[in-house]
Amino acid sequence: MYSRQRIRDIYIWCKLRGRSLYEKLVTYLQRKERYTPYDLWIKKNDLTPDMQKQAKKDVESFAYKPVISIIMPIFDVNVKWLRLAVASVQKQIYPHWELCAVDDASCKEEIQEFLRELDNSDPRMKIKLLEENQGISEASNEALHMATGEYVALLDHDDELSVDALYEIVKLLQQHPDADMMYSDEDKISLNGSRRDPFFKPDWSPDLFLSFMYTCHLGVYRRSLLYSIGGFRKGFEGSQDYDLVLRLTEKTDRIFHITKILYHWRMVPGSTAESNLAKEGHIEKSLKALREAVNRRAWKASVRKGLVRDTYRVKWEIRHHPLVSIIITNRDNEGLLERCLKSIDSKTAYRHYEIIILDDNGITRQTKYDSRGLNYRVITYPNHIPPPGMTNLGAKHAMGDMLLFLHSDTEVTDGIWLEALIEHAQRKEVGAVGCKLLYPNNRIQHAGVILGITDALRRNVAAGHSHRFFMNGDHGYFNMIDVVRNYSAVTAACMMIRKSVFEEIGGFNERDLPNVYSDADLCLRIRNRGYLIVYTPYAQLYHYESMSEGDEDNREMQRKFEEENYFQEKWSEVLAKGDPYYNPNLTLEREDFSIRL
């Protein structure tokens, strides 16, 4: 930690310069001391000795003090890292643990010697030496059979737990003793002990979990539940944890996320922490685990590799060939509408759709686009109806089971976009689906909506677009741009929803939110009914947003400001809790998933 004088020096240095506090601190640390933003975050958030003392007092007051069994399979690891891994267990603030370590017939004699020493050092150490190598799945099962704790935590033989890891787990159990699965944030630790690459995760996101094993470390599970699903399975080595949790989450939804770094993943040469190229076989094992999960759940879907290495896609079959009503709102811009219609007609592979154009008193009837062959209808509306009202009107005239709300300033880029939206919108647990939208310069305009983001380019303190202005092709924070995942909301510039769900929630709120936030409000009402919001990168369109927006006068700005206040007041409790699909350790000042300081 810095001394008081050192902190005063930094403050004075910052005060003399005219940038934001965040930029000034980061610049100082990077230029003067070569620290990263994460280094600063660590200094701010790691436990001090006084905080550790208080945590130990807290443990004494816990009403529920379960034993946590730490499972550690071991094979031919450098003893140096093994010692550090074990030491991280011994240093735990929470004392009610047992270490169940199984050596899988390592070739290194020093490993057995160290484990024999451990076996006699502490009754909480349970050590077993296998005579024949059985693989990590079977070694993990041997350790699981040794466990007596109510919960099981998984620790690799060369990684480390934070000193408060088990404390935070049991602290959560004081409020949620029914928890069946808990996971935390994680980072990586180099050979010299420096920490980097923090992964600040979202809360439980079932679609993200189908895209990759994001919960990973630290994972803690109810032991009886692990027994009921048969433990680890042979044949999934390298992805045995992913296969385990896929099966476990079919039995429970009592899943909790602790938004703290409780696990340090060692960057040992040859490990997946050091490079995801290290273990070629684990990708195929993960695909195998996913395919078996799809079969167990009787889903009509296939499994394939994702857009980015080490990510996956569950591609749902489209059932019953639903009619899609594409509802396009247009206001005084014939050229944009023409381009939109042409792109739909020429690039859409799925042809079972109708187009409903909401026309502002005649401009659409004058369009030069040759619409022969297009199944479309024009509905004229009076000028005083706001955009959400136009969309509600279009939905009333729609004949399709699927509604696609689409702005006229969009352009389809490839043929699969409509099918990519339908495959998720047809799922009974899903309420609305959004896509990847690009500015004309190929930068991201929308890749999901995050609650609470303050957008520096707009007066916006209620929601912002994930990864806005990133280049298309940049995969984003832990590949979040290019995987199917859940968000709290998606934009209505291109949003698909079943008509039954739209009618169930009463459509867009055109009375209180005629200009802004009606789509975010719609999504939050959908979520209140228990549905998921899904973002898919497999539907991609251009969005010429700035081209369809005129200059705002003071009266329009005032109206939007009032609507923003309405939205914040209506959803104040949700906003106060924070977006469950966005980690509180990430900034709310930008949309780039940078660290919050």
Secondary structure, DSSP 4 states (H G I P E B T S, - for coil): ---HHHHHHHHHHHHTS-S-HHHHHHHHHHHHS---HHHHHHHHHSPPHHHHHHHHHHHHH-S----EEEEEEE-S--HHHHHHHHHHHHT-SS--EEEEEEE---S-HHHHHHHHHHHTT-TTEEEEE-SS---HHHHHHHHHHH--SSEEEE--TT-EE-TTHHHHHHHHHHH-TT-SEEEEEEEEE-TTS-EEEEE---S--HHHHHHS--S-SSEEEEHHHHHHTTSS-TT-TTSHHHHHHHHHTTT---EEEEEEEEEEEE--TTSTTT-TTS-THHHHHHHHHHHHHHHHTT-SEEEEE-SSTT-EEEEEPPPS---EEEEEE--S-HHHHHHHHHHHHHH-S---EEEEEEESSSTGGG-----TT--EEEEE--TTS-HHHHHHHHHHH--SSEEEEEETTEEE-STTHHHHHHHHHTSTTEEEEEEEEE-TTSBEEES-EEET--BTTTTBSSEEETTTTPBTT---GGGGGGS-EE-SB--TTEEEEEHHHHHHHTS--TTT-SSSSHHHHHHHHHHHTT-EEEEEEEEEEEE-GGGG-----HHHHHHHHHHHHHHHHHTHHHHHH--TTS-TTB-SS-SS-PBP-
